Amino acid sequence: MVNPSAHAKAVETKLSKGLLVGIAVLSLAGMIVSSISLERHYAKSATSYCEFGEKFNCDIVNRSEYSSVMGIPVSLVGVAGYGLLLTLSTLWRSRPETPGRLLMAATAGLVFALYLTYIEAYVLTTWCILCLTSLALIASITALAGVLKFGLAPNS
């Protein structure tokens, strides 16, 4: 006969691993999107794949005065942030404090992305497809980290 407690723990472990893999994959995608955005930040030529008229233009957003914070490109912050999330979800996945740290880091990233989205909407009045993709990725990571922290481990 199967021990119900052992079975529940095995299911929880599988779900946790699946969530961590999901966070890792989304973090890697975020690093790629942020790297492309970083390349566009420094590029001299126009971005044809990301320009859809006046309202959708990555170059306007990526080269605006809001594309850097204290001289550091926002996209570089994105690469580093997604790299941290990738590290937490892979190399440090077995540490007991990892779910909380993942949730804190992802929430910080989401708040920053929402601030940048506000800038796009109300200050620049131009949207960046790469930025919106990054927003979707960090929102998804935050949701998964929340499930990992609160949905699976009631005593965490």
C-alpha positions as CSV (number, residue, x, y, z in Angstrom):
1,M,0.0,0.0,0.0
2,V,1.2,3.5,-0.9
3,N,1.9,5.9,2.0
4,P,-0.4,8.9,1.3
5,S,2.1,11.3,2.9
6,A,5.0,10.0,0.8
7,H,2.9,10.1,-2.3
8,A,1.9,13.8,-1.6
9,K,5.5,14.7,-1.0
10,A,6.5,13.0,-4.3
11,V,3.8,15.0,-6.2
12,E,4.9,18.2,-4.5
13,T,8.6,17.5,-5.5
14,K,7.6,16.9,-9.1
15,L,5.6,20.1,-9.2
16,S,8.4,22.1,-7.6
17,K,10.9,20.7,-10.2
18,G,8.5,21.5,-13.0
19,L,8.0,25.1,-11.7
20,L,11.8,25.6,-11.4
21,V,12.3,24.3,-15.0
22,G,9.6,26.7,-16.2
23,I,11.2,29.6,-14.4
24,A,14.6,28.6,-15.8
25,V,13.3,28.4,-19.4
26,L,11.5,31.8,-19.1
27,S,14.6,33.3,-17.5
28,L,16.7,32.1,-20.4
29,A,14.2,33.6,-22.8
30,G,14.3,36.9,-20.8
31,M,18.1,36.9,-21.1
32,I,17.8,36.5,-24.9
33,V,15.2,39.2,-25.3
34,S,17.2,41.6,-23.0
35,S,20.4,40.8,-25.0
36,I,18.7,41.7,-28.2
37,S,17.4,44.9,-26.6
38,L,20.9,45.7,-25.4
39,E,22.3,45.2,-28.9
40,R,19.6,47.6,-30.2
41,H,20.5,50.1,-27.5
42,Y,24.0,50.5,-28.9
43,A,23.1,49.9,-32.6
44,K,23.5,52.7,-35.1
45,S,21.1,51.2,-37.7
46,A,17.3,51.1,-37.6
47,T,15.5,48.0,-36.4
48,S,13.1,46.9,-39.2
49,Y,11.6,43.9,-37.4
50,C,10.5,46.0,-34.5
51,E,9.1,49.0,-36.2
52,F,5.3,49.1,-36.9
53,G,4.7,52.8,-37.3
54,E,4.8,55.6,-34.7
55,K,3.2,53.6,-31.9
56,F,5.5,50.5,-32.0
57,N,9.2,51.3,-32.4
58,C,11.9,49.6,-30.3
59,D,14.5,52.1,-31.4
60,I,12.7,55.1,-30.0
61,V,12.3,53.3,-26.6
62,N,15.7,51.7,-26.5
63,R,17.5,54.9,-27.3
64,S,15.4,57.3,-25.3
65,E,16.6,59.0,-22.1
66,Y,14.7,56.4,-20.1
67,S,16.7,53.5,-21.6
68,S,19.5,54.0,-19.0
69,V,19.6,54.3,-15.2
70,M,22.7,56.1,-13.9
71,G,24.4,55.3,-17.2
72,I,23.6,51.6,-17.1
73,P,21.3,50.4,-20.0
74,V,18.0,49.1,-18.7
75,S,18.4,46.1,-21.0
76,L,21.7,45.2,-19.2
77,V,19.8,45.3,-15.9
78,G,17.4,42.9,-17.6
79,V,20.2,40.5,-18.6
80,A,21.6,40.5,-15.1
81,G,18.2,40.1,-13.4
82,Y,17.1,37.2,-15.6
83,G,20.6,35.7,-15.1
84,L,20.0,35.9,-11.3
85,L,16.6,34.2,-11.7
86,L,18.2,31.5,-13.9
87,T,20.9,30.9,-11.3
88,L,18.4,30.7,-8.5
89,S,16.2,28.2,-10.4
90,T,19.0,26.0,-11.5
91,L,22.2,26.1,-9.5
92,W,20.5,27.1,-6.2
93,R,17.3,25.2,-6.7
94,S,17.8,22.8,-3.7
95,R,18.3,25.6,-1.1
96,P,15.4,26.1,1.2
97,E,15.5,29.9,0.9
98,T,15.4,29.7,-3.0
99,P,11.5,30.0,-3.4
100,G,11.4,33.2,-1.3
101,R,14.4,34.7,-3.1
102,L,13.0,33.8,-6.5
103,L,9.7,35.5,-5.6
104,M,11.5,38.6,-4.2
105,A,13.7,39.0,-7.3
106,A,10.9,38.3,-9.7
107,T,8.6,40.8,-8.0
108,A,11.3,43.5,-8.1
109,G,11.8,42.8,-11.8
110,L,8.0,43.0,-12.4
111,V,7.7,46.3,-10.5
112,F,10.6,47.7,-12.6
113,A,9.1,46.4,-15.8
114,L,5.7,47.9,-14.9
115,Y,7.4,51.3,-14.3
116,L,9.1,51.0,-17.7
117,T,5.7,50.1,-19.3
118,Y,4.2,53.2,-17.7
119,I,7.1,55.3,-19.3
120,E,6.3,53.7,-22.7
121,A,2.6,54.3,-22.4
122,Y,2.4,57.8,-20.9
123,V,5.8,59.5,-21.5
124,L,7.1,58.1,-24.8
125,T,3.7,57.1,-26.1
126,T,5.6,54.4,-28.1
127,W,5.6,50.7,-27.5
128,C,8.6,48.3,-27.7
129,I,7.8,44.7,-28.7
130,L,10.9,43.5,-26.9
131,C,9.9,45.4,-23.8
132,L,6.4,44.0,-23.8
133,T,7.8,40.5,-24.3
134,S,10.1,41.0,-21.3
135,L,7.1,42.2,-19.3
136,A,5.1,39.0,-20.2
137,L,8.1,36.9,-19.3
138,I,8.8,38.5,-15.9
139,A,5.0,38.4,-15.0
140,S,5.0,34.7,-15.8
141,I,8.1,34.1,-13.8
142,T,6.6,36.0,-10.8
143,A,3.4,34.0,-11.0
144,L,5.4,30.7,-11.1
145,A,7.6,31.8,-8.2
146,G,4.5,32.7,-6.2
147,V,3.0,29.2,-6.8
148,L,6.4,27.7,-5.9
149,K,6.6,29.8,-2.6
150,F,3.0,29.7,-1.5
151,G,1.1,27.1,-3.5
152,L,3.3,24.1,-2.7
153,A,5.0,24.7,0.6
154,P,2.5,25.8,3.2
155,N,5.2,26.1,5.9
156,S,7.6,28.2,3.8
